[in-house]
């Protein structure tokens, strides 16, 4: 209870320091993802994206320094992490069949995202150790004692709280704009309480928050891929 009171008091005073019309707030509100925003831009850029010449040019987008000396590096070690990174995909073409999500795998994924480590800090870096993120997940199938629904993750207790379980929660059109994404076992997403770090870093806190969110997503992705390659427990075909 003392931790809860401390959090509430900290959030209260942090909120008093926030300016509602700050630059980061305006940027965040005006760049939100939506069907209307994305489809408009995809339609306008369709000719360029479908051009073979465009794809050929973008295959090597990095800079090139012809007058500088080059040093060729050793090949990466072929371990499990190498396999995960080497096989990663931005989009899912096919779903694994006859596979289910276990309670242990689910617990590992939540912990990898925003759990506490042996030093009693989070498993992701955070500017000023202020941890502005909150981790949520939609679990699409019953798994042991955990029923399907929308959950919030508590890192301090390594537990999840059921928030909703009505059918509207499971309509993926509300969250994902990909028609080739079918039969998920679990979808993670994160939110940020910017006042937790903007009171110290002002608008620059927005950058730190995005970096932290990226680290969270990377942890979940790598852990999920390790599970997928070693135990095949990530996706299920209904």
Secondary structure as UniProt FT lines:
FT   HELIX           2..16
FT   TURN            20..21
FT   HELIX           23..30
FT   HELIX           35..44
FT   HELIX           46..49
FT   HELIX           52..57
FT   HELIX           58..60
FT   TURN            66..67
FT   HELIX           80..86
FT   HELIX           103..114
FT   TURN            118..119
FT   HELIX           127..129
FT   STRAND          133..139
FT   TURN            144..145
FT   STRAND          149..154
FT   TURN            155..158
FT   STRAND          159..164
FT   HELIX           167..170
FT   HELIX           172..174
FT   TURN            179..180
FT   STRAND          186..192
FT   HELIX           195..201
FT   HELIX           202..204
FT   HELIX           205..230
//
